[in-house]
């Protein structure tokens, strides 16, 4: 995977000889294929005629290290900004400081060290990134960076995403390259050292970005994405204003966001490789990533992708800016010219080095195969599958699934007194709800709740003394979680009658207590749900609708808030039993509702809806929010809304600077604690959340 502008570096010393007359038409075909391959990739057909030719003539042919060195420096700079921000360095005390917080490590037995040690680990990670950027003791710096980065990465699956996984891969790849041969302190210290690098240094980086784009495009070739369910209403963002004016919001969502997004991902790398389309593809890729930087909170991901686009141009392009790696640059350029005339093979006489090269390429090809296999390996790791396949991170299914969670019920039952039922606030021990979508993390969260209860019980015994303290150490934990994926009905994801602490889970076995998606209602998204939503939202600015689907034999217990009025329950499919909860005995009679029937609900009251029969049911709540209505009415005369900034660059810079300052303080406090035992200050989440 190279570019046609780099063909000046291809060894031409053994160019294909003139075709023999006896070869006839086959030689003509061979010549055309060779010409096409050379025009597309910069390589000749003979480079793939044997493994030795692939190693020596292709992967290990010398290439100028200028572009690679600049890509390395920019990646290191991006990581210096990313660590205090998206890695959580600026909020170390909030993320790692509370011992009762629940963690979700990939290896369940892993536990994070105390806050001061985590501060030192983050500090080492930042120093490693600085070493990568500066090219100072590059191997050691890259080793420190990827060691600490992957450790923090594995400690918390709930923070995984595709670009955090990508950063770890890029750091690992750079470790094994000669990216420090140019634009680095190491190159300045060793000026006599050659500034050429093997071509595979470029190939493996560009292959990794090929996987990023192309597999993301393949994952979008599904009905969920191509039908426009994943990223609804994104067209209302200001970056899509020109398209929205011409196409309207719905067509912009479908054609620009979904269809063009899929087309871009699957084709952009091919257009970047091919010289005639490279510049146009660069314009589209740059616009794509700049738009993403405005649309989503994804940290440095768009900027990392932008910094790697120049890899598809000439290896020597930085020299055209009249910049030099070191005083030896002119010598290097002369050696490039000499190598391009076929003198590179003269140094290929060492048999031991040749064997090392072969094994290096075997390892690289195994890595490439692994990267192509992992996103489709979910048939092996069945324990991590739910409504989607695998953990969000290494699958490259970016933005394909949009989640909406309306209720998280955590019920804790005291087994010593089954009538004693307690409910846990969903965000008491974690800051996100990623665990609600994955069975493995649900098990970890349930065990964390049990551990915290046992610790509280132990503390009660210590303070009250002996057995006089009432204990609740032996418990069961049940989850009743309602989610919607890609505009479907809200439905349960886990069986609410299964004790998660006793539920079986294994990485390679299917999880039986994960409830399946109710696919029989998928077709209603384009018809019933859209039509009814438009109708209800048209009633007033504060009316809304909630669509629910449930399984036979299960019951939804719900509460209608005091701030809601004109609340109506309507059955769309199936049969349900409505049971009010009222002090009035006459109002406690249950009502059977079938398709199309409705019933009005009272504000400030509980009720239960049981799905009866053998088929799932779906129904909807329609209501008006009185509180929002009154607030809007009271504020209307005095309304003075400041215009939204299209490019709040100043605020973003200030936010990142504040994160960086806090990060430096956390690392310094960690060092003082470890060296001198100085107490480490820590903020409370409750105070931070309250502003």
Secondary structure, 3 states (H helix, E strand, C coil): CCCHHHHHHCCCCCCCCCCCHHHCHHHHHHHHHHHHHHHHHCCCHHHHCCHHHHHHHHHCCEEECHHHHHHHHHHHHHHHHHHHHCCCHHHHHHHHCCCCCCCECCCCCCCCCCHHHHHHHHHHHHHHHHHHHHCCCHHHHHHHHHHHHHHHHHHEHHHCCHHHHHHHHHHHHHHCCCHHHCCCHHHHHCCCCCCEEECHHHHHHHHHHHHHHHHHHHHCCCHHHHCCCCCCCHHHCHHHHHHHHHHCHHHHHHHHHHHHHHHHHHHHHHHHHCHHHHHHHHHHHHHHHHHHHHHCCCCCHHHHHHHHHHHHCCCCHHHHHCCCCCCCHHHHHHHHHHHHHHHHHHHCCCHHHHHHHHHHHHHHHHHHHHHHHHCCCCCCCHHHCCCCCCCCCCCCCCCCCCEEEEEEEEEEEECCCCCCEEECCCCCCCCCCHHHHCHHHHHHHHHHHHHHHHHHHHHHHHHHCHHHCCCCCCEEEEEEEEEEECCCCEEECECCCCCCCCCCCCCCCCCCCECCCCHHHHHHHHHHHHHHHHHHHCCCCCEEEEEEEECCCCEEEEEECCCEEEEEEEEEECEEEEEEECCCHHHHCCEEECCCCEEEECCCEEEEEEEECCCCEEEEEEEEEHHHHHHHHHHCCCCCCCCCCCCCHHHHHHHHHHHHHHHHHHHHHHHHHHHHCCCCCCCCHHHHHCC
